[in-house]
Amino acid sequence: MANHRAMFSFLASTVAFFVATYFIRRYLEGIGIPKGMVRGTFVFIVALAIAYGVGFIVDLVTMR
């Protein structure tokens, strides 16, 4: 049973990472921030934090 929870957490955090990356990039383009290494690093760090948060929440919800 623990393997199912871990896989669901992994899947949810992976999806959250790519969704967050898409929306963060779209937002930054909308406000006129030019593409570059700093922007890419910022997008990665924020999307990673969101993915960790989603994984943590999924772990809390699926615990008994």
N, C-alpha and C positions, 0 to 999 in steps of 0.2 A: 504494500500500500504506500509506503514511503517513496518508492520509485515513481509512482504516478504523480504524487504531489510535486516531487522535484522536477519531473518532466514538464508538468503544467506550469510551474513557476518559471522554468527556463523558456518555454514557449511564449508565455505572456510577456516576460521581460524583453525577449528578442523582438516581438512585434511592437512593443512600446518604444524600443530604441529606434526602429525605423520610422515609426509614425512621428515620434518627437523630432527626429532629424528632419523629416520632410517639412513639418510645420515651423520649426525654428528657422530653417533656411528660407522658407517662404516669407516669414516675418522680417528677417534681416534684409532680404531683397526689397521688400515693400518700403522699408524706412531708408533705403539707399546705402547700406553698408557695403562697401566693395568686397569682392571675393579676395581671399588671401589666406595666408597661413594662420594668422591670429583668429580670423573668423572661423576657419575650419576647426581649429583647436577648441574654440569656444563652443561651437555646435556639438562637437564630440563630447566635451566634458558635461554639458548640460543634458544632452540626450542620455549619456551614461548614468548620470545621477537620477534621471527620471526612470530609467530601466531598473536600476537598483531599488528604487522606491516601489515600483510596481511588483518586482519580485518579492520584496519584503512583505508587502500587503497581501499578496497571494499566499505566501507562507503563513501569515497570521490567520487568514480566513480559512485555509484548508486544515489548520491544526485542530485537533480535538481536545 
